[in-house]
């Protein structure tokens, strides 16, 4: 056969026998003159023809569609013909060889051509079908050689078009309803093969790829994915694929809140083969599965009841029907949100985003775009509201005036009730933001929360509910019935209501409603709090209705009949009930002639000056008569009877313990917070049911105090008649709080410059000299209060029923001090101390003590003469000026406020008894114990000020100097501004100096030589009585105190310490001592040198000697030998031994007379050695030759 003649010997279907080729040619193939390729005999791929065509070489088959030219190769033939990829010319053996598993299909029964694997070539072949092949989706193929498939009519030859499984678009399936049942619907989730040049070419890749699922068409536009297993071969029918994947991130299964390409996940996964309703994408109206985008929740769920739920058709009438079916699928899953208000429920025509929104012409918005405003809708009273915004009660029920409707089924008649927001709700109602109401009660300020109405109304209760028509919070309880809504805040012991982040709880507490046995069904006014009170506000005070309900509906709480009243003034009883027409007082408008005294038609003179509620409180029982006058039986707010006291303890006009509320419950903590809610009457007192002896056998009228602010209270424990008792674990109610420093409320008490209270502990006060009790006056049961703390802190401002003579609720003087018979002024400082620390005849004014040795109360009868001489000491010429008006009120009783910075300000210069004494810790033997002190850190250098200071509470005794240092040392950085003549005691008494009087007994050591120096035993034992009997050697080593030198004249018989003295510099002088003067005239040989009270005047053993004799007596005792010739004027401490002075001293240390200042140029120059001289010898080493050149000191 000539070259170019195509002999189609295609292994599968060739029918032309080769006669000119023989086996010898095959065995000698290597001798061919040129190579032979597949298409030399049959084209590649073989041509398809309905018959054997010798011109073209075509023959019957479908090779071109199965093995298109773009991929045709020997290897591609192997899908059907085994081994064809490596055929040589020897394959021309007259047989067609088929593979045992066509296209390596995955069917378990193997995929075959339905003839033997090897069959003869014939001129008229019998063509067969293929079974189970993957490229035909495992269906039986048409016979080989039949006409090629046509698209789309033959799409169902391999798989159904559309397939009937899963959610393919067939029958009533949703995909069929939306996208149709033709092959055009396939493109929504798969590639659109119908538009390809070879629509069935995708089958040729079977076995080499996954099942293609993609969402390229509208409405997804390429966004989304399918999670099922689409890998080969799992999508083939023989694998029984579960096909349980889900569609994710598709617009068509999203809530519709975002545009295509950015879709949100649906409420429920769109599982292939499953079913979903509206809630699958959008959620619905069932609790836990409700729509929550925008404002959907409030509309479709409401409170969970059908009456409160708004169906989809109300706002999407162009898309949804009343039965929740889709009324127009073209408007659903179309990439738009279409708002159309149902005309049956909005006949006037509502609008959205400024566009009329009707079923025929909806307002359209893009998913995910900004929310807009709904307007002119019945459900919001015609008010504009923003979708997705917060709508609160007042947005619909607030208005310019009240609009009440209580007729018929008022809760569901379509009429919106309204309150007047401006002037009433925000003025006289609970919405008032600040200040006080006309009644003086603090503003409730419900408006601090946007959901302000929810303090009383329950948003969880649906509209149109007959069972709770006003949607009230805590609507009905066993204890309070319908009034529980008010008692949430106004009930005794109520915890209040928290809305958002703000807790509200009223200080006005009530214990009963105004409904007793005299009321009946026909006269039931007062059964509800709101029969008289309008919590929304009206023009009357105390939130009284302009028209109160004389009868009201027991079920709904709505008023049935009303009576007008006027209650704008409330100072006297006539404001409550009037004795003359018009008889419209709040306490009479409902009462007929069966009621005593004041009725709706008459009045009388019954207690016209007393407010009705002074006796007929809201706290008493009402089992027989409503609001009868009676004593509390416990559990009721205190202000019903003690309103004045409660009000006083919340004002900034006086000093008091601050009352945070009037809750009739016991506190369980005592925090230092200024606004601790436990600050209430029952923090310090027990309730009436505990102390009333007629209610509690263990009670007594005087036993109205708690044992401690956090101690448990019962009928048997937790109460006492003593404010301090060391036997109690807490020590008593006062120290149970004050054992910790308490922060003072800065706005609800009168300010005195202090921010915290002093700290007073049980152990400290137990040892105090002031720890004793005074018996109070007898109560009606003869019991008495044991007043300990309150004997001094006995403030009785505004008290009207003080039966025990003691109380510390409110006072006009700082620290809530009592007058103790004096004239109470603010501040009342030393004046209070004088009431006891004086003698009976002293001019302290007022009602004085009856005997010297008694305290003012007469409870103590053994006060020492030293303790009672305090007042007289402060009358001396030289004293601490505790009575100076310029110093008044400047002392702060705690180290926080009386700080170093505070003291160092010259404007705060002062002195007060409490600067040196702590009245809560001081004892008779240690009067300075617990006082505030300044502890120095001394420098190691000579004549150097301390390097640091620490605030301390002094132990007393030898610690005394630390008290003095607070004002008289460098601790006071304003020392020179207090007085330019003052010197720095911290520097002077430093134990680093060359010489000093040793007052810093807790550091350093005595500087005096242990050999030289004798003492005046006549007076030193009176100057320092604690060292009585000490020898000279012992006295040289003792620790000193500031009060050893500074104190009272007649030292041994007067109080110790620098209170006052007749002598300059407040010098202490024993009785009978001639040694009274220390100045530049004091002479060594004189008879008045004050230092001789301690130092022996003879000076025979001073160590200052020459030629065997004392130079003090032999050389310096003449008329010109004054002490200050040689010694400094301020003999505290010095940078030179023996307190000797050089001629170049700093200010304040030379003598007052310049002639004694050691300059070496005057007639009375004294020692003429410079400050840095090396001749300053130690004690016992000083001789006449030690002195430098100086003049006129010869002793004559």
Secondary structure, DSSP 4 states (H G I P E B T S, - for coil): --TT------TTT-----SS--HHHHHTGGG-SS---HHHHS-SSPPB-SS--TTT--BSS-HHHHS-TTT--HHHHTTTSTTGGG--GGG-SSEEE--SSGGG---TT--EESS-SEEE--SS-----EES-GGGTTSPPPPTTPPPP-TTTTGGGTS-TT-SSTT-S-TT-HHHHHH-SSGGGGGGTS--GGGSTTTTGGGGGTTSS-------STTTTT--EE-S---TTTTSGGGT-----EEES-STTS-S-S-TTSPPPPSS-EETT----HHHHH-BSSTTSB--STTHIIIIITTSSGGG---GGGTBTTTB-TTS-BS-GGGSSSS-EEEB--TTT-TT--EETTEE--SSS-EEE-TTSPP-EEES-GGGTT--EETTS---HHHHHEESS-B---SSSGGGSSPPPBEEIIIIITTTSTT--SSB-TTSPBP--GGGSTTGGGGTB-TTSPSS-GGGTT-BTT--BTTTBTTHHHHHHHBTT---EEETTEEE--S--B---S--TT-BTTB-TTSSHHHHB-TT--SSGGGB-SEEEEEE-TTT--EEEEEE---S--SSGGGTS-SSSS---TTTTT--TTSSS--SS----TTTTS-HHHHS-SSS--SSSTT------SSS-THHHHHHHHHHTT-SSSEEPPP----SS--S---S-TT-TT-SHHHHB--HHHH-TTT-TT--TT--EESSTTS---SSSSEESBS--TTSSS-SHHHHHHTSPPBPPSSSS---S--BPPP--HHHHHTSTT---EE----TTS---EESGGGTS--BTT-S---SS---SEESSGGG---TTS---SS-SHHHHHTTSS-TTS---SS--SSTTS-TTSS-----HHHHTHHHHTTSSEE--TT-GGGTT---SSTTTS-HHHHTSGGG----HHHH--TTT--SS-TTTT-EEEEEE--SSTT---SEEEEEE--SGGGGHHHHHHHHSTTSTTHHHH-TT---HHHHT-TTSSEE----TTSS---S-SSS--B-HHHHHHHTGGGTT--HHHHTT----GGGTBS-BSGGGS-SSSSEESSGGGB-B-TT----B-STT-BTT-S-BGGGGTB-TT-TTSS-EETTEEHHHHHS-STT-BGGGTB-SSTTEESSGGGB--SSPPTTTS-SSGGGS--SSSTT------TT-S--PPTT---GGGS-S-SS-S--
